[in-house]
Amino acid sequence: MKISEPDLQEDPDYDPEVDGQAAYLRLPDHPAENISGYVKKTVRLSDLIDYEGADIYMDFDLAGRLIGIEILG
């Protein structure tokens, strides 16, 4: 597992308002160092369940494997 800052240069949804308030957890099942080109679907946790709290987004690859989790504070 690797915890890193989101790749702001690659993220088309980058919001400077949350800069420095985000963390990205890249899961070890994905071999690429930079997964931005591999993300085929992003799902917001609050769209799946009744959840209140920090925004949590889950990134999936083409095979449907969870490859990363972004937490916005």
SESE-542966 format. One record per residue (C-alpha): x, y, z; residue number from 1; residue in one letter. Coordinates in steps of 0.2 Angstrom, whole numbers, padded with zeros to 4 digits. Example, Ala and Ser with C-alpha at 12.3 -4.5 7.8 and 13.67 -1.06 7.14 Angstrom:
REM SESE-542966
- 0062,-0022,0039,1,A
- 0068,-0005,0036,2,S
This chain:
REM SESE-542966
- 0000,0000,0000,1,M
- 0006,0017,-0004,2,K
- -0001,0034,0003,3,I
- 0003,0049,-0008,4,S
- -0003,0066,-0013,5,E
- -0015,0065,-0027,6,P
- -0007,0069,-0044,7,D
- -0013,0086,-0047,8,L
- -0005,0088,-0064,9,Q
- -0015,0074,-0071,10,E
- -0031,0077,-0062,11,D
- -0044,0086,-0073,12,P
- -0055,0089,-0057,13,D
- -0041,0097,-0047,14,Y
- -0049,0110,-0035,15,D
- -0037,0122,-0027,16,P
- -0049,0124,-0013,17,E
- -0045,0107,-0006,18,V
- -0026,0107,-0010,19,D
- -0017,0100,0004,20,G
- -0032,0092,0012,21,Q
- -0032,0076,0001,22,A
- -0024,0060,0003,23,A
- -0023,0046,-0010,24,Y
- -0021,0027,-0005,25,L
- -0014,0017,-0020,26,R
- -0018,-0001,-0018,27,L
- -0003,-0014,-0021,28,P
- -0013,-0024,-0034,29,D
- -0010,-0011,-0047,30,H
- 0008,-0011,-0054,31,P
- 0009,0006,-0061,32,A
- 0017,0020,-0051,33,E
- 0005,0033,-0059,34,N
- -0012,0026,-0060,35,I
- -0021,0041,-0067,36,S
- -0021,0033,-0085,37,G
- -0028,0017,-0078,38,Y
- -0043,0023,-0069,39,V
- -0059,0019,-0079,40,K
- -0072,0022,-0066,41,K
- -0073,0033,-0050,42,T
- -0087,0030,-0037,43,V
- -0091,0041,-0023,44,R
- -0094,0032,-0007,45,L
- -0109,0043,-0002,46,S
- -0117,0038,-0019,47,D
- -0117,0020,-0013,48,L
- -0122,0021,0005,49,I
- -0130,0033,0018,50,D
- -0113,0041,0023,51,Y
- -0109,0058,0030,52,E
- -0091,0063,0032,53,G
- -0076,0067,0022,54,A
- -0078,0064,0003,55,D
- -0071,0047,-0002,56,I
- -0069,0042,-0020,57,Y
- -0064,0024,-0025,58,M
- -0055,0022,-0042,59,D
- -0057,0006,-0052,60,F
- -0047,-0001,-0067,61,D
- -0054,-0008,-0083,62,L
- -0056,-0025,-0075,63,A
- -0066,-0018,-0060,64,G
- -0052,-0020,-0048,65,R
- -0051,-0006,-0034,66,L
- -0034,0002,-0037,67,I
- -0035,0018,-0026,68,G
- -0045,0028,-0014,69,I
- -0045,0047,-0012,70,E
- -0050,0055,0004,71,I
- -0054,0074,0003,72,L
- -0054,0083,0020,73,G
